[in-house]
Amino acid sequence: MDLRASDTAPLQPADALARLLRAMGIDPETSPNGIDDLTGLYRTHVAHRRILLILDNAAGETHLRPLLPPGPGSAVLVTSRRRLVALEGAAHLDLTVPDEPEALQLLKRVAGEERTRSEPDQVAEIVTLCGRLPLAVRIAGARLAARPHWAPGRLAGRLRDERRRLNELRAGDLELRTSLELGYADLDPQERRALRRLALMELPDFAAWIAAPLLDIGTEEAEEAVERLVDCHFIDVLGVDGTGRNRYRIHDLAREHARERCLSEESAEERAAAVPRRCCGWWPAGWGWPRERRPGGPGERPGTFPSRGPYDCSTRRRKRDCWTGPRPGSPPSRPVCWRPWSTAPTKGWPVRPGISPVR
């Protein structure tokens, strides 16, 4: 049963119970007094049965509990965009993206072995550009199957353009953007804003505290926002850096969609204000750090990051001394956030957008 959690009108527990009762040949109208009576009637009829109930696209634990059969011989399989951590007695399985051989096999099965055999490198590139997401790979395969005159390299070339990639991943009634929109609509305003700002930065990976200057909030609140996005599967946990902090990553296609939403939902002024705050957050992370370990310094190396806490730009006056723009003598295509020598607590050095301990 599809519980339609991503729809504008999710299936309510009372309606779901009525459907289940009808499927068992029971008239739900015999219990007209609300959800409690429907739940009692349902459990009475399934208590001594062994059933397997499959519930797709569940909104949360509250919607699921009335539907769970009480008998010891029954089982329920639930899918949800969020982790249902409060569901008693549940065993959780996080579904990650398939590995490359599995994604390639899916593309070949949809597009046809003959279509994919001629250009194996381009077929592998299509899978990579789809981020190995099953829906995206399936759509790409359907497009190849629908256009027998297209070589795989032609589709790969169209997918290389990030600005039109989501537009290309559409076939019939399958559309990746629609799926991403449903997940985005399920987020609360703070989660949406965090996702948009993090996607705007185009970082390959990041620590949770970087969301604090982007959102102009405290670090604990920022970390909680990032973790909620992990629960919703918009952000993946990559591992732990040299200081013991978790590193996170937004999936490439989710980042493209979130960047679109940021450009359409936030003004240029709001976006511009977030960048200096982000740079101010990085500045003190290296203040007091040994010179050879500062971001951009001669000893900078992957897997390391300052152990000092993040910088709360919203509570410090130093944010007035930080601005973005080309540093004198630097290439104009590499904007940096820097402080003049006269206002820096030590000697001025740039904090570059894109600094990351995992590259």
HELIX and SHEET records of a PDB file:
HELIX    1   1 PRO A   13  ALA A   23  1                                  11    
HELIX    2   2 PRO A   28  THR A   30  5                                   3    
HELIX    3   3 ILE A   35  VAL A   46  1                                  12    
HELIX    4   4 GLU A   61  LEU A   64  1                                   4    
HELIX    5   5 ARG A   65  LEU A   67  5                                   3    
HELIX    6   6 GLU A  100  ALA A  111  1                                  12    
HELIX    7   7 GLU A  113  ARG A  117  1                                   5    
HELIX    8   8 PRO A  120  LEU A  129  1                                  10    
HELIX    9   9 PRO A  134  ALA A  146  1                                  13    
HELIX   10  10 PRO A  152  ARG A  160  1                                   9    
HELIX   11  11 ARG A  165  GLU A  168  1                                   4    
HELIX   12  12 LEU A  176  ALA A  185  1                                  10    
HELIX   13  13 PRO A  189  LEU A  200  1                                  12    
HELIX   14  14 ALA A  208  ILE A  210  5                                   3    
HELIX   15  15 ALA A  211  LEU A  215  1                                   5    
HELIX   16  16 THR A  219  ASP A  231  1                                  13    
HELIX   17  17 ASP A  252  GLU A  265  1                                  14    
HELIX   18  18 ALA A  268  GLY A  286  1                                  19    
HELIX   19  19 ARG A  291  ARG A  293  5                                   3    
HELIX   20  20 CYS A  313  THR A  315  5                                   3    
HELIX   21  21 ARG A  317  ASP A  321  5                                   5    
SHEET    1   A 2 LEU A  52  ALA A  58  0                                        
SHEET    2   A 2 ALA A  75  SER A  80  1                                        
SHEET    1   B 2 ARG A 170  ALA A 171  0                                        
SHEET    2   B 2 LEU A 174  GLU A 175 -1                                        
SHEET    1   C 2 ILE A 235  VAL A 240  0                                        
SHEET    2   C 2 ASN A 246  ILE A 250 -1                                        
SHEET    1   D 2 TRP A 323  GLY A 325  0                                        
SHEET    2   D 2 VAL A 336  TRP A 338 -1                                        
END                                                                             
